[in-house]
Amino acid sequence: MRPEPGASGPTSGVVAPEPPADPAEDPRIDPQGVVEALRMGGETVALAESLTGGLLTGRLVDVAGASDVVRGGIVAYATDLKASLLGVDADLLARAGPVDAGVAEQMATGVRDRLGATYGLATTGVAGPGPADGAEAGTVFLGIATPSATESVALRLDGDRSQVRALAVESALELLMRHLIDD
């Protein structure tokens, strides 16, 4: 099930399907389709990753010709790097922690601005195996910054650490593709 973000903030959803053993071979999201949609629109994307640790960027750059549309990615795994590299408000990080809808939105905006892309896409959350930063394993926030708006999506994903990370990547690609189609 794909979560639908609300007009005024994050929403929750549960992604139920089990990912394949090798997330790079996941047939449910076609990264080539995302790259082609960006190319056809003359648009680019920049990625800010925390819990996915580069997997999202990797999925896109596995596609031949991705260099035409992928500006780059920043893995800001440590909380302080979210502020120093992506411009996330330090007070927000101190107050809410790194696993937060507003943090995901600011990560997306920061990477979009810093890397000069049409779209900024961000992932933050807890992959597990246990809770961290006051959030349960499987708690994920995606952020997207488009030319006209910024939004976040809250997810509660089931599975082990690798499954949560793979489902977060899939969900982020779905979010981007939805905006590429709807914007």
ROKE-230190 format. One record per residue: residue number from 0; residue in three letters; x negated, y, z negated of N, C-alpha, C, CB in turn. Coordinates in steps of 0.02 Angstrom, whole numbers. Atoms other than C-alpha are relative to their C-alpha. Glycine has a CB too. Example, Ala and Ser with C-alpha at 12.3 -4.5 7.8 and 13.67 -1.06 7.14 Angstrom:
// ROKE-230190
REC     n   res   n.east   n.north     n.up   ca.east   ca.north    ca.up   c.east   c.north     c.up   cb.east   cb.north    cb.up
REC     0   ALA      -45       -59        0      -615       -225     -390      -45        60        0        50          1      -62
REC     1   SER       42       -59        3      -684        -53     -357       39        55      -37       -20         23       71
// end
This chain:
// ROKE-230190
REC     n   res   n.east   n.north     n.up   ca.east   ca.north    ca.up   c.east   c.north     c.up   cb.east   cb.north    cb.up
REC     0   MET      -42       -58        0         0          0        0      -44        62        0        48          0      -60
REC     1   ARG       38       -62       -4       -68        170       46       33        53      -44        -7         25       73
REC     2   PRO      -29       -53       41       -44        307      -84       14        62       42       -45         17      -58
REC     3   GLU      -17       -62      -34        39        465      -25      -14        58      -46        73          0       24
REC     4   PRO       15       -57       43       -35        625      -97       59        48       -1       -63         35       23
REC     5   GLY      -53       -49        7        86        755     -162      -23        68       24        22          5      -73
REC     6   ALA       16       -66      -25        96        933     -104      -35        43      -51        63         34       23
REC     7   SER       28       -44       51        44       1005     -270      -50       -34      -46        55         29      -42
REC     8   GLY       51        31       41       -86        886     -336       -5       -74       14        15         12      -73
REC     9   PRO       13        70      -12      -141        707     -354       61       -43      -14       -59        -23      -42
REC    10   THR      -51        50       14       -27        557     -350      -35       -65      -13        50         -6       59
REC    11   SER       29        65       16       -54        379     -402       26       -51       50        17        -21      -71
REC    12   GLY      -19        56      -43       -50        223     -298      -43       -59      -18        -6         18       74
REC    13   VAL       39        60       11      -109         46     -307      -12       -32       67        37        -49      -49
REC    14   VAL       17        35      -62      -200        -35     -164       -4       -74      -18       -67         27       31
REC    15   ALA       -7        69       21      -152       -218     -176      -42       -51       37        70        -19        5
REC    16   PRO       34        54      -36      -241       -315      -38      -70       -12      -25        -2         16       74
REC    17   GLU       68        19       18      -399       -408      -78      -47        17       57        -4        -76      -18
REC    18   PRO       48       -13      -54      -551       -348       18      -36       -64       21       -51         53      -22
REC    19   PRO       38        58      -21      -652       -471      120      -66        -4      -38       -14          3       76
REC    20   ALA       64        10       35      -814       -542       51      -52        52       21       -26        -71       12
REC    21   ASP       47       -50      -25      -913       -422      161       39        62       21       -40        -28       61
REC    22   PRO      -38       -60      -15      -835       -247      154      -17        31       67        -9         50      -54
REC    23   ALA       19       -29      -64      -932       -196      310       38       -32       58       -76         -8       11
REC    24   GLU      -38        34      -53      -827       -320      409       75         5      -12       -21        -73        4
REC    25   ASP      -70        -9       16      -659       -259      341       39        22       63         9         51      -57
REC    26   PRO      -36       -17      -61      -538       -261      489       57        50      -11        27        -61       31
REC    27   ARG      -58       -42       13      -405       -155      402      -12        73       18        19         -5      -73
REC    28   ILE       16       -68      -20      -494          9      435      -54        -4       52       -22         45      -62
REC    29   ASP       48         1      -55      -584         36      596      -40        65       -2        35         -8       69
REC    30   PRO       40       -61        2      -725        161      565      -12        29       69       -66        -14      -34
REC    31   GLN        9       -25      -68      -748        172      753       59        44       20        -8        -58       49
REC    32   GLY      -59       -41      -14      -570        238      765       -4        68      -34        63        -36      -22
REC    33   VAL        8       -64       35      -610        371      635      -51        43       37       -24        -13      -74
REC    34   VAL       52       -37      -37      -768        422      729       29        26       66       -61        -45       14
REC    35   GLU      -29       -21      -64      -672        428      894       51        56      -10        35        -60       35
REC    36   ALA      -49       -53       14      -532        533      817      -35        66      -15        46        -21      -59
REC    37   LEU       39       -61       13      -660        657      751      -29        27       65       -57        -15      -50
REC    38   ARG       31       -21      -63      -748        662      920       53        31       46       -34        -60       36
REC    39   MET      -52       -25      -44      -585        687     1016       25        69      -22        59        -49        3
REC    40   GLY      -22       -64       26      -539        832      903      -55        52       -4        29         -8      -68
REC    41   GLY       57       -46        5      -712        910      913      -15        18      -73        13         63       40
REC    42   GLU        7       -12       72      -723        893      723      -56       -42      -30        67        -15      -36
REC    43   THR       53        35       36      -852        836      597       21       -14      -71       -66         41        1
REC    44   VAL      -14        17       69      -854        760      424      -66        -3      -39        38        -68       -5
REC    45   ALA       55         7       48      -970        769      273       28       -38      -60       -31         70      -20
REC    46   LEU      -23        44       54      -961        645      130      -36        16      -65       -11        -72       19
REC    47   ALA       28        -6       67      -987        668      -57       21       -62      -38        25         67      -37
REC    48   GLU      -16        64       31      -999        503     -148      -29        -6      -70       -26        -57       43
REC    49   SER       24        18       66     -1011        451     -328        7       -76       -6        40         37      -56
REC    50   LEU       -6        72       13      -940        277     -366      -15       -42       61        68        -16      -24
REC    51   THR       14        39      -60      -960        222     -184      -73         1       20        42         25       57
REC    52   GLY       72         2       -6     -1145        264     -188      -29        -5       70       -25        -55      -38
REC    53   GLY       25         2      -68     -1166        286        0       36       -48       46       -73        -16        0
REC    54   LEU      -36        49      -41     -1050        147       59       44        34       52        41        -46      -43
REC    55   LEU      -45       -36      -46      -929        271      138      -39        28       59        37         56      -37
REC    56   THR       43       -26      -54     -1065        359      236      -26       -57       43       -59         41      -30
REC    57   GLY       25        58      -36     -1137        190      283       51       -30       47       -22        -52      -48
REC    58   ARG      -53        27      -43      -970        129      352        6        41       64        67         -2      -37
REC    59   LEU       -8       -43      -59      -960        279      468      -62        -1       44        14         71      -22
REC    60   VAL       60        -3      -42     -1142        283      525      -18       -67       29       -58         26      -41
REC    61   ASP        8        64      -35     -1133         99      570       27         3       71        34        -56      -39
REC    62   VAL      -31        -7      -66     -1033        158      720      -49        36       47        67         39       -4
REC    63   ALA       42       -32      -50     -1137        197      874       31        67       20        -9        -45       64
REC    64   GLY      -24       -66      -17     -1122        382      912       26        40      -58        53         -5       51
REC    65   ALA      -25       -35       60     -1075        430      734      -38        65      -11        -6        -45      -61
REC    66   SER       39       -61       10     -1213        560      737       32        61       32       -70         -9       27
REC    67   ASP      -36       -56      -31     -1099        666      846       49        33      -48        38        -24       62
REC    68   VAL      -54       -25       42      -972        687      706      -14        -3      -75        62        -39       13
REC    69   VAL       17         5       71     -1050        638      539      -57        48      -15       -18        -73      -21
REC    70   ARG       52       -50       16     -1145        789      470      -49       -28      -51        32         63      -27
REC    71   GLY       44        28       50     -1214        692      322       39       -18      -62       -56         47      -18
REC    72   GLY      -32        20       63     -1180        629      148      -46        17      -58        17        -74        1
REC    73   ILE       37       -12       63     -1231        672      -29       26       -50      -51         9         74      -24
REC    74   VAL      -18        45       55     -1233        536     -161      -18        36      -65       -37        -69        6
REC    75   ALA        8       -35       64     -1209        629     -325       27       -46      -54        36         71       -1
REC    76   TYR      -22        51       48     -1199        481     -442       -2        28      -71       -45        -63        5
REC    77   ALA        5       -31       66     -1257        577     -596       44        61       -4       -74         18      -16
REC    78   THR      -47       -56        9     -1135        703     -667      -32        67       13        28         -1      -71
REC    79   ASP       31       -66      -10     -1259        848     -667      -12        15       74       -66          3      -38
REC    80   LEU       10       -11      -71     -1289        823     -481       64        23       35       -26        -63       33
REC    81   LYS      -62       -24      -28     -1106        852     -445        3        76       -4        61        -32      -37
REC    82   ALA        2       -73        7     -1132       1029     -510      -56        30       42       -10         18      -74
REC    83   SER       57       -32      -33     -1306       1064     -441       -1        -9       75       -64        -26      -30
REC    84   LEU        2        13      -72     -1288        985     -268       65        17       36       -17        -71       12
REC    85   LEU      -64        -8      -33     -1103       1002     -234       40        61      -24        42        -62      -10
REC    86   GLY      -34       -60       23     -1054       1156     -333       61       -12      -43        19         41       57
REC    87   VAL      -57        13       45      -928       1070     -448      -10        42      -63         5        -76      -18
REC    88   ASP        2       -43       58      -887       1187     -591      -23       -39      -62        70         31      -13
REC    89   ALA       29        34       59      -993       1138     -743       49        -1      -58       -64         36      -21
REC    90   ASP      -50         0       54      -853       1189     -862       53       -54       12        33         69       -5
REC    91   LEU      -48        53      -17      -732       1073     -771      -30       -69      -17        20          3       74
REC    92   LEU       33        64       15      -858        930     -784       -5       -11      -75       -70         -1       31
REC    93   ALA        5         6       73      -884        965     -970       68       -15      -31       -30         64      -31
REC    94   ARG      -67         6       28      -697        975    -1003       34       -66       22        43         59       21
REC    95   ALA      -38        57      -26      -628        837     -890      -42       -62       13        33         20       64
REC    96   GLY       43        56      -18      -779        728     -853       -2        -8       76        24        -65      -33
REC    97   PRO        8         7      -72      -831        668     -681       56       -38       35       -65        -34       14
REC    98   VAL      -54        40      -29      -679        556     -655       65        40       -6         6        -71      -35
REC    99   ASP      -54       -49        5      -549        688     -617       20        24       70       -22         60      -44
REC   100   ALA      -26       -23      -65      -440        749     -473      -33        66       21        75         10       -3
REC   101   GLY       32       -64      -17      -511        926     -481      -72        -7       19         6         48      -58
REC   102   VAL       70        14      -17      -688        859     -478       -4       -27       72       -32        -50      -50
REC   103   ALA        0        28      -68      -648        757     -321       12        55       52        54        -55        6
REC   104   GLU      -14       -54      -47      -575        911     -237      -60        46        7        61         40      -23
REC   105   GLN       58       -44       -3      -725       1019     -282      -59       -34       34       -19         23      -70
REC   106   MET       52        37      -36      -844        883     -222       11         4       75        -3        -73      -23
REC   107   ALA      -17        -1      -71      -753        879      -54      -13        70       29        73        -20       10
REC   108   THR       11       -69      -23      -756       1069      -38      -74        15        2        36         50      -46
REC   109   GLY       72       -14        3      -938       1078      -91      -39       -32       57       -28        -23      -65
REC   110   VAL       37        34      -53     -1000        949       34       20        29       68        13        -76       -2
REC   111   ARG      -22       -30      -63      -894       1025      173      -37        66       13        77         12       -1
REC   112   ASP       33       -64       -7      -967       1197      141      -75        -7        9        15         44      -61
REC   113   ARG       73         6       -1     -1147       1143      111      -25       -32       64       -23        -41      -60
REC   114   LEU       24        34      -60     -1158       1030      263       34        26       64        13        -74       -6
REC   115   GLY      -30       -32      -58     -1052       1138      379       44       -45       42       -54         27       42
REC   116   ALA      -44        47      -35      -918       1010      424       71        26        2        -3        -68      -34
REC   117   THR      -72       -15       -3      -737       1023      474       36       -29      -60        30        -28       65
REC   118   TYR      -31        35       56      -688        897      340      -52       -18      -51        38        -62       24
REC   119   GLY       41        27       55      -762        856      170       40       -55      -32       -20         56      -51
REC   120   LEU      -34        58       29      -719        687       95      -42       -23      -60         9        -58       52
REC   121   ALA       37        17       61      -765        636      -83       31       -59      -37        -2         61      -46
REC   122   THR      -22        56       43      -755        485     -199      -31         8      -68       -19        -68       31
REC   123   THR       26         2       68      -772        482     -387       45       -47      -40        -2         71      -33
REC   124   GLY      -40        47       40      -715        355     -516      -43       -48      -38        48        -37       44
REC   125   VAL       33        53       39      -758        200     -615       10       -66       35        27         -2      -73
REC   126   ALA       -4        65      -34      -799         39     -523        0       -58      -49       -58         -7       48
REC   127   GLY        0        53       49      -825        -62     -680      -70       -29       -9        48        -55       19
REC   128   PRO      -53        45       22      -848       -186     -751       43        26      -57       -30        -65      -19
REC   129   GLY      -39       -26       55      -789        -86     -901       15        73        9       -36        -11      -66
REC   130   PRO      -16       -72       -5      -726         89     -937      -63        43       -4        48         20      -56
REC   131   ALA       55       -49        4      -838        242     -919       30        70        3       -51        -12       58
REC   132   ASP      -20       -70       -2      -819        428     -946       74         9      -18       -13         29       68
REC   133   GLY      -69        -6       22      -651        400    -1032       51       -28       48        15         70      -13
REC   134   ALA      -46        28      -49      -575        309     -884      -10       -75        6        -9         34       69
REC   135   GLU        3        73       -8      -534        126     -856      -31       -18       67        70        -30       -4
REC   136   ALA       26        25      -64      -620         24     -722       57        -2       50       -32        -71       -9
REC   137   GLY      -51        -2      -53      -527         43     -558       33        68        8        51        -51      -14
REC   138   THR      -26       -68       -7      -485        227     -586      -42        36       52        -1         37      -69
REC   139   VAL       36       -32      -55      -531        319     -427       38        63       20        -7        -48       61
REC   140   PHE      -28       -61      -29      -503        495     -363      -36        13       66        -8         61      -49
REC   141   LEU       26       -21      -65      -525        542     -181       16        73        8        31        -43       58
REC   142   GLY      -13       -70      -16      -541        722     -126      -13        11       74       -45         46      -43
REC   143   ILE       11       -18      -70      -524        794       47        9        76        6        49        -38       47
REC   144   ALA       -4       -71      -16      -558        971      104        6         5       75       -64         40      -27
REC   145   THR      -14        -9      -71      -483       1014      273       -9        74       18        72        -25       19
REC   146   PRO        5       -71      -18      -490       1177      371       54        43      -34         5          8       74
REC   147   SER      -55       -40       28      -326       1229      287       19       -16      -72        59        -10       42
REC   148   ALA      -21        19       68      -311       1140      119      -50       -48      -32        70        -32        2
REC   149   THR       39        49       38      -391       1036      -15       50       -40      -42       -55         34      -46
REC   150   GLU      -45        42       41      -306        889     -101      -39       -58      -29        60        -25       42
REC   151   SER       29        60       29      -341        738     -207       52       -54       -2       -28         15      -71
REC   152   VAL      -42        59        6      -271        564     -220      -28       -41      -58         3        -42       66
REC   153   ALA       19        43       56      -275        461     -380       18       -72       17        34         23      -66
REC   154   LEU      -11        71      -14      -292        273     -362      -14       -41      -63       -43        -25       58
REC   155   ARG       16        51       51      -286        127     -483      -11       -64       39        57         -7      -55
REC   156   LEU       18        57      -42      -379        -14     -395      -17       -60      -43       -59         18       45
REC   157   ASP       13        62       35      -388       -194     -451      -58       -36       34        62        -44       -3
REC   158   GLY       54        41      -27      -537       -308     -431      -64        10      -38       -11         15       74
REC   159   ASP       65        -8       33      -717       -326     -481      -34        63       28       -45        -63       11
REC   160   ARG       36       -61      -18      -847       -190     -457       -6         9       76       -69         -1      -31
REC   161   SER        8        -6      -72      -882       -227     -274       67         8       36       -36        -62       28
REC   162   GLN      -66        -7      -31      -697       -243     -233       27        71       -9        49        -51      -30
REC   163   VAL      -23       -68       12      -655        -76     -314      -36        49       46       -11         20      -75
REC   164   ARG       39       -45      -43      -795          9     -218       22        -8       73       -75        -15       -6
REC   165   ALA      -22        11      -69      -741        -72      -53       69        29       13         0        -76       16
REC   166   LEU      -67       -28       -8      -559        -24      -80        0        76       -3        47        -28      -55
REC   167   ALA        7       -73        2      -611        154     -123      -22        26       68       -49         22      -55
REC   168   VAL       23       -19      -67      -704        165       43       57        -5       50       -60        -45       23
REC   169   GLU      -56         9      -46      -555         95      138       53        55      -10        32        -69      -10
REC   170   SER      -51       -51       15      -436        215       51      -23        70       23        15          1      -75
REC   171   ALA       27       -65      -22      -550        364       88        4         6       76       -72          8      -24
REC   172   LEU       -5        -2      -74      -557        318      273       72         8       22       -30        -64       30
REC   173   GLU      -71        -9      -16      -367        301      275       22        72      -11        43        -48      -43
REC   174   LEU      -18       -69       15      -350        472      194      -26        47       56       -29         22      -68
REC   175   LEU       28       -41      -53      -466        551      322       38       -10       65       -74        -16       11
REC   176   MET      -35        14      -63      -379        464      468       70        31       -1         4        -75       12
REC   177   ARG      -67       -31        5      -208        523      405       -5        74       16        30        -11      -70
REC   178   HIS        8       -71      -14      -272        702      408      -19        13       73       -52         30      -47
REC   179   LEU       19        -8      -70      -350        680      579       61        -6       46       -53        -52       20
REC   180   ILE      -61        10      -40      -182        622      646       50        56      -13        31        -68      -16
REC   181   ASP      -52       -48       19       -72        746      550      -19        73        7        20        -13      -70
REC   182   ASP       21       -71       -1      -176        906      551        2        29       70       -70          7      -29
// end
